[in-house]
Amino acid sequence: MSKGLYLSAHDTALIKGKKVAIVDDVISTGGSLAGLEELVQKAGGKVLVKATILAEGDATDRTDIKYLAKIPLIQTH
């Protein structure tokens, strides 16, 4: 089974030519946010703001993301 992020033709049409805010719940590595940003760009939209509720690890040092609070990075062994 292929994993990925997809937009329907309807949703793509809604995004085309629009300024878009991407909001995620938690960011750590930024992989999901990067995937969403790529999807918006491919659909013809422009990402204006990237935001998350919580940021952990290196994400707290990023200047391109707005977040409400920092949480400690939990490492498992």
The first five atom37 places (N, CA, C, CB, O) and aatype in JSON, in Angstrom:
{
  "aatype": [12, 15, 11, 7, 10, 18, 10, 15, 0, 8, 3, 16, 0, 10, 9, 11, 7, 11, 11, 19, 0, 9, 19, 3, 3, 19, 9, 15, 16, 7, 7, 15, 10, 0, 7, 10, 6, 6, 10, 19, 5, 11, 0, 7, 7, 11, 19, 10, 19, 11, 0, 16, 9, 10, 0, 6, 7, 3, 0, 16, 3, 1, 16, 3, 9, 11, 18, 10, 0, 11, 9, 14, 10, 9, 5, 16, 8],
  "atom_mask": [
    [1, 1, 1, 1, 1],
    [1, 1, 1, 1, 1],
    [1, 1, 1, 1, 1],
    [1, 1, 1, 0, 1],
    [1, 1, 1, 1, 1],
    [1, 1, 1, 1, 1],
    [1, 1, 1, 1, 1],
    [1, 1, 1, 1, 1],
    [1, 1, 1, 1, 1],
    [1, 1, 1, 1, 1],
    [1, 1, 1, 1, 1],
    [1, 1, 1, 1, 1],
    [1, 1, 1, 1, 1],
    [1, 1, 1, 1, 1],
    [1, 1, 1, 1, 1],
    [1, 1, 1, 1, 1],
    [1, 1, 1, 0, 1],
    [1, 1, 1, 1, 1],
    [1, 1, 1, 1, 1],
    [1, 1, 1, 1, 1],
    [1, 1, 1, 1, 1],
    [1, 1, 1, 1, 1],
    [1, 1, 1, 1, 1],
    [1, 1, 1, 1, 1],
    [1, 1, 1, 1, 1],
    [1, 1, 1, 1, 1],
    [1, 1, 1, 1, 1],
    [1, 1, 1, 1, 1],
    [1, 1, 1, 1, 1],
    [1, 1, 1, 0, 1],
    [1, 1, 1, 0, 1],
    [1, 1, 1, 1, 1],
    [1, 1, 1, 1, 1],
    [1, 1, 1, 1, 1],
    [1, 1, 1, 0, 1],
    [1, 1, 1, 1, 1],
    [1, 1, 1, 1, 1],
    [1, 1, 1, 1, 1],
    [1, 1, 1, 1, 1],
    [1, 1, 1, 1, 1],
    [1, 1, 1, 1, 1],
    [1, 1, 1, 1, 1],
    [1, 1, 1, 1, 1],
    [1, 1, 1, 0, 1],
    [1, 1, 1, 0, 1],
    [1, 1, 1, 1, 1],
    [1, 1, 1, 1, 1],
    [1, 1, 1, 1, 1],
    [1, 1, 1, 1, 1],
    [1, 1, 1, 1, 1],
    [1, 1, 1, 1, 1],
    [1, 1, 1, 1, 1],
    [1, 1, 1, 1, 1],
    [1, 1, 1, 1, 1],
    [1, 1, 1, 1, 1],
    [1, 1, 1, 1, 1],
    [1, 1, 1, 0, 1],
    [1, 1, 1, 1, 1],
    [1, 1, 1, 1, 1],
    [1, 1, 1, 1, 1],
    [1, 1, 1, 1, 1],
    [1, 1, 1, 1, 1],
    [1, 1, 1, 1, 1],
    [1, 1, 1, 1, 1],
    [1, 1, 1, 1, 1],
    [1, 1, 1, 1, 1],
    [1, 1, 1, 1, 1],
    [1, 1, 1, 1, 1],
    [1, 1, 1, 1, 1],
    [1, 1, 1, 1, 1],
    [1, 1, 1, 1, 1],
    [1, 1, 1, 1, 1],
    [1, 1, 1, 1, 1],
    [1, 1, 1, 1, 1],
    [1, 1, 1, 1, 1],
    [1, 1, 1, 1, 1],
    [1, 1, 1, 1, 1]
  ],
  "atom_positions": [
    [[0.84, -1.18, 0.0], [0.0, 0.0, 0.0], [0.88, 1.24, 0.0], [-0.95, 0.0, 1.22], [1.82, 1.34, 0.8]],
    [[0.6, 2.16, -0.86], [1.37, 3.39, -0.99], [0.92, 4.41, 0.05], [1.24, 3.97, -2.4], [-0.27, 4.64, 0.24]],
    [[1.89, 5.02, 0.72], [1.58, 6.08, 1.68], [1.84, 7.42, 1.01], [2.43, 5.94, 2.98], [2.75, 7.54, 0.19]],
    [[1.05, 8.41, 1.35], [1.28, 9.73, 0.79], [0.14, 10.66, 1.13], [0.0, 0.0, 0.0], [-0.85, 10.28, 1.76]],
    [[0.3, 11.88, 0.71], [-0.72, 12.91, 0.89], [-1.32, 13.2, -0.48], [-0.12, 14.2, 1.54], [-0.6, 13.37, -1.46]],
    [[-2.63, 13.26, -0.53], [-3.31, 13.46, -1.81], [-4.4, 14.51, -1.68], [-3.9, 12.14, -2.31], [-4.99, 14.68, -0.61]],
    [[-4.66, 15.21, -2.77], [-5.78, 16.14, -2.85], [-6.68, 15.72, -3.99], [-5.29, 17.6, -3.05], [-6.21, 15.27, -5.03]],
    [[-7.97, 15.87, -3.78], [-8.92, 15.6, -4.86], [-8.87, 16.75, -5.86], [-10.37, 15.42, -4.31], [-8.32, 17.81, -5.56]],
    [[-9.42, 16.54, -7.04], [-9.48, 17.61, -8.05], [-10.27, 18.79, -7.5], [-10.12, 17.09, -9.36], [-9.93, 19.94, -7.77]],
    [[-11.3, 18.53, -6.73], [-12.11, 19.59, -6.13], [-11.28, 20.44, -5.18], [-13.31, 18.98, -5.38], [-11.3, 21.67, -5.25]],
    [[-10.53, 19.78, -4.27], [-9.7, 20.5, -3.31], [-8.57, 21.25, -4.0], [-9.13, 19.53, -2.29], [-8.22, 22.36, -3.59]],
    [[-8.0, 20.66, -5.04], [-6.95, 21.33, -5.8], [-7.48, 22.63, -6.41], [-6.4, 20.41, -6.91], [-6.8, 23.65, -6.38]],
    [[-8.68, 22.58, -6.94], [-9.29, 23.78, -7.53], [-9.53, 24.85, -6.47], [-10.61, 23.42, -8.22], [-9.42, 26.04, -6.76]],
    [[-9.86, 24.45, -5.26], [-10.08, 25.42, -4.18], [-8.79, 26.12, -3.76], [-10.69, 24.72, -2.97], [-8.82, 27.28, -3.35]],
    [[-7.66, 25.43, -3.87], [-6.37, 25.97, -3.44], [-5.7, 26.82, -4.52], [-5.45, 24.83, -3.03], [-4.99, 27.77, -4.2]],
    [[-5.91, 26.48, -5.77], [-5.21, 27.14, -6.87], [-5.37, 28.66, -6.81], [-5.74, 26.62, -8.22], [-6.48, 29.19, -6.76]],
    [[-4.22, 29.34, -6.79], [-4.21, 30.8, -6.78], [-4.48, 31.42, -5.42], [0.0, 0.0, 0.0], [-4.6, 32.64, -5.32]],
    [[-4.58, 30.61, -4.38], [-4.9, 31.12, -3.04], [-3.68, 31.16, -2.14], [-5.99, 30.27, -2.4], [-2.71, 30.42, -2.34]],
    [[-3.73, 32.02, -1.13], [-2.76, 32.04, -0.06], [-3.27, 31.08, 1.01], [-2.53, 33.5, 0.51], [-4.44, 31.14, 1.4]],
    [[-2.39, 30.19, 1.48], [-2.81, 29.1, 2.35], [-2.01, 29.11, 3.66], [-2.65, 27.74, 1.63], [-0.82, 29.39, 3.66]],
    [[-2.69, 28.8, 4.76], [-2.04, 28.58, 6.04], [-2.04, 27.08, 6.3], [-2.75, 29.37, 7.21], [-3.08, 26.43, 6.18]],
    [[-0.91, 26.54, 6.66], [-0.8, 25.12, 7.01], [-0.7, 25.04, 8.53], [0.45, 24.44, 6.32], [0.14, 25.69, 9.15]],
    [[-1.58, 24.25, 9.13], [-1.6, 24.1, 10.59], [-1.53, 22.61, 10.93], [-2.89, 24.75, 11.2], [-2.28, 21.8, 10.4]],
    [[-0.6, 22.28, 11.82], [-0.41, 20.89, 12.27], [-0.52, 20.88, 13.79], [0.97, 20.3, 11.78], [-0.44, 21.93, 14.42]],
    [[-0.7, 19.71, 14.37], [-0.82, 19.64, 15.82], [0.55, 19.71, 16.51], [-1.53, 18.37, 16.22], [0.74, 20.52, 17.42]],
    [[1.49, 18.87, 16.09], [2.82, 18.83, 16.69], [3.85, 18.72, 15.57], [2.96, 17.65, 17.7], [3.63, 18.0, 14.6]],
    [[4.96, 19.42, 15.7], [6.05, 19.29, 14.73], [7.32, 18.91, 15.47], [6.24, 20.61, 13.94], [7.67, 19.47, 16.5]],
    [[8.01, 17.93, 14.9], [9.3, 17.5, 15.43], [10.33, 17.57, 14.31], [9.22, 16.06, 16.03], [11.22, 18.42, 14.34]],
    [[10.2, 16.69, 13.34], [11.15, 16.69, 12.22], [10.71, 17.61, 11.1], [11.32, 15.29, 11.69], [11.54, 18.07, 10.32]],
    [[9.42, 17.89, 11.01], [8.91, 18.76, 9.96], [8.51, 18.04, 8.68], [0.0, 0.0, 0.0], [8.16, 18.69, 7.7]],
    [[8.56, 16.71, 8.68], [8.26, 15.94, 7.48], [6.83, 16.14, 6.98], [0.0, 0.0, 0.0], [6.62, 16.33, 5.78]],
    [[5.86, 16.08, 7.87], [4.46, 16.26, 7.46], [4.22, 17.66, 6.92], [3.52, 15.98, 8.64], [3.53, 17.84, 5.92]],
    [[4.79, 18.64, 7.61], [4.63, 20.03, 7.18], [5.25, 20.25, 5.8], [5.26, 20.98, 8.2], [4.67, 20.94, 4.96]],
    [[6.41, 19.66, 5.56], [7.07, 19.78, 4.25], [6.22, 19.13, 3.16], [8.48, 19.14, 4.29], [6.11, 19.65, 2.05]],
    [[5.63, 17.99, 3.48], [4.75, 17.31, 2.52], [3.53, 18.14, 2.19], [0.0, 0.0, 0.0], [3.13, 18.23, 1.02]],
    [[2.93, 18.75, 3.19], [1.77, 19.61, 2.97], [2.14, 20.84, 2.15], [1.16, 20.04, 4.31], [1.39, 21.25, 1.26]],
    [[3.29, 21.41, 2.45], [3.74, 22.59, 1.69], [3.93, 22.24, 0.21], [5.05, 23.14, 2.28], [3.55, 23.01, -0.67]],
    [[4.53, 21.09, -0.05], [4.73, 20.65, -1.43], [3.39, 20.43, -2.13], [5.56, 19.35, -1.47], [3.23, 20.79, -3.3]],
    [[2.45, 19.84, -1.42], [1.12, 19.59, -1.99], [0.43, 20.9, -2.36], [0.26, 18.8, -1.0], [-0.17, 21.01, -3.44]],
    [[0.5, 21.88, -1.48], [-0.12, 23.19, -1.75], [0.52, 23.83, -2.97], [0.01, 24.13, -0.51], [-0.18, 24.36, -3.83]],
    [[1.85, 23.78, -3.05], [2.55, 24.37, -4.19], [2.18, 23.67, -5.5], [4.06, 24.31, -3.97], [1.97, 24.33, -6.52]],
    [[2.11, 22.34, -5.48], [1.73, 21.6, -6.68], [0.3, 21.9, -7.11], [1.9, 20.1, -6.45], [-0.03, 21.81, -8.29]],
    [[-0.54, 22.25, -6.14], [-1.93, 22.58, -6.44], [-2.08, 24.03, -6.91], [-2.81, 22.34, -5.21], [-3.17, 24.46, -7.28]],
    [[-0.97, 24.78, -6.91], [-1.02, 26.15, -7.39], [-1.28, 27.19, -6.31], [0.0, 0.0, 0.0], [-1.57, 28.34, -6.62]],
    [[-1.17, 26.78, -5.05], [-1.36, 27.72, -3.95], [-0.03, 28.22, -3.43], [0.0, 0.0, 0.0], [1.04, 27.72, -3.8]],
    [[-0.1, 29.23, -2.58], [1.11, 29.8, -1.97], [0.97, 29.69, -0.46], [1.32, 31.29, -2.42], [0.02, 30.2, 0.13]],
    [[1.94, 29.03, 0.18], [1.92, 28.9, 1.64], [2.36, 30.23, 2.25], [2.85, 27.73, 2.11], [3.48, 30.68, 2.05]],
    [[1.44, 30.83, 2.98], [1.7, 32.12, 3.6], [2.2, 31.96, 5.03], [0.45, 32.97, 3.58], [3.07, 32.7, 5.49]],
    [[1.62, 30.97, 5.75], [1.97, 30.75, 7.15], [2.04, 29.25, 7.41], [0.93, 31.42, 8.09], [1.21, 28.48, 6.94]],
    [[3.06, 28.85, 8.19], [3.16, 27.47, 8.69], [3.07, 27.56, 10.21], [4.51, 26.76, 8.22], [3.87, 28.25, 10.84]],
    [[2.11, 26.85, 10.79], [1.89, 26.95, 12.23], [1.63, 25.57, 12.83], [0.72, 27.89, 12.53], [1.2, 24.64, 12.15]],
    [[1.91, 25.47, 14.11], [1.66, 24.25, 14.86], [1.29, 24.61, 16.29], [2.89, 23.3, 14.82], [1.63, 25.68, 16.78]],
    [[0.6, 23.72, 16.94], [0.24, 23.95, 18.34], [1.48, 23.77, 19.2], [-0.9, 23.0, 18.79], [1.81, 24.63, 20.01]],
    [[2.17, 22.63, 19.03], [3.34, 22.3, 19.83], [4.55, 22.03, 18.95], [3.06, 21.1, 20.73], [4.42, 21.43, 17.88]],
    [[5.71, 22.47, 19.4], [6.97, 22.21, 18.69], [7.92, 21.5, 19.65], [7.6, 23.53, 18.14], [8.01, 21.85, 20.83]],
    [[8.64, 20.49, 19.11], [9.61, 19.78, 19.95], [10.93, 19.64, 19.23], [9.07, 18.4, 20.35], [11.0, 19.71, 18.0]],
    [[12.0, 19.44, 20.0], [13.32, 19.22, 19.43], [13.8, 20.42, 18.63], [0.0, 0.0, 0.0], [13.6, 21.57, 19.02]],
    [[14.44, 20.13, 17.48], [15.0, 21.19, 16.63], [13.95, 22.11, 16.04], [15.8, 20.57, 15.52], [14.26, 23.22, 15.61]],
    [[12.7, 21.67, 16.01], [11.63, 22.49, 15.46], [11.46, 23.79, 16.24], [10.32, 21.7, 15.46], [10.98, 24.78, 15.69]],
    [[11.85, 23.79, 17.51], [11.71, 25.0, 18.32], [12.68, 26.1, 17.9], [11.93, 24.67, 19.79], [12.5, 27.26, 18.25]],
    [[13.71, 25.73, 17.13], [14.69, 26.71, 16.66], [14.35, 27.26, 15.28], [16.06, 26.08, 16.63], [15.01, 28.2, 14.83]],
    [[13.36, 26.72, 14.62], [13.01, 27.16, 13.27], [12.33, 28.52, 13.31], [12.1, 26.13, 12.58], [11.52, 28.8, 14.19]],
    [[12.68, 29.36, 12.36], [12.09, 30.7, 12.31], [10.95, 30.79, 11.3], [13.15, 31.73, 11.97], [10.27, 31.82, 11.22]],
    [[10.73, 29.73, 10.53], [9.67, 29.75, 9.51], [8.35, 29.18, 10.01], [10.12, 28.98, 8.3], [7.4, 29.06, 9.24]],
    [[8.29, 28.82, 11.28], [7.1, 28.19, 11.84], [6.64, 28.97, 13.08], [7.38, 26.71, 12.21], [7.46, 29.36, 13.92]],
    [[5.36, 29.2, 13.17], [4.76, 29.8, 14.37], [4.23, 28.65, 15.23], [3.59, 30.82, 14.0], [3.65, 27.71, 14.71]],
    [[4.44, 28.73, 16.54], [3.91, 27.7, 17.44], [3.51, 28.33, 18.76], [4.95, 26.59, 17.67], [3.98, 29.41, 19.13]],
    [[2.62, 27.63, 19.48], [2.11, 28.15, 20.75], [2.98, 27.77, 21.94], [0.71, 27.65, 20.97], [3.13, 28.56, 22.87]],
    [[3.56, 26.56, 21.92], [4.35, 26.11, 23.06], [5.4, 25.1, 22.64], [3.44, 25.52, 24.14], [5.26, 24.41, 21.63]],
    [[6.45, 25.02, 23.45], [7.51, 24.02, 23.26], [7.22, 22.83, 24.16], [8.92, 24.62, 23.56], [6.71, 22.98, 25.27]],
    [[7.57, 21.64, 23.67], [7.52, 20.47, 24.53], [8.87, 19.77, 24.43], [6.35, 19.51, 24.12], [9.53, 19.84, 23.4]],
    [[9.29, 19.1, 25.5], [10.59, 18.41, 25.45], [10.55, 17.24, 24.5], [11.0, 17.94, 26.84], [9.53, 16.56, 24.37]],
    [[11.66, 17.0, 23.85], [11.8, 15.86, 22.95], [11.99, 14.6, 23.79], [13.0, 16.05, 21.97], [12.91, 14.52, 24.61]],
    [[11.12, 13.64, 23.6], [11.19, 12.39, 24.36], [11.92, 11.36, 23.5], [9.76, 11.88, 24.75], [11.47, 11.01, 22.41]],
    [[13.05, 10.88, 24.0], [13.83, 9.9, 23.28], [13.61, 8.52, 23.89], [15.33, 10.28, 23.28], [13.67, 8.35, 25.11]],
    [[13.35, 7.56, 23.05], [13.2, 6.18, 23.53], [14.42, 5.39, 23.12], [11.9, 5.53, 22.97], [15.03, 5.65, 22.08]],
    [[14.78, 4.44, 23.92], [15.98, 3.65, 23.65], [15.64, 2.31, 23.11], [16.8, 3.5, 24.88], [16.53, 1.51, 22.83]]
  ]
}
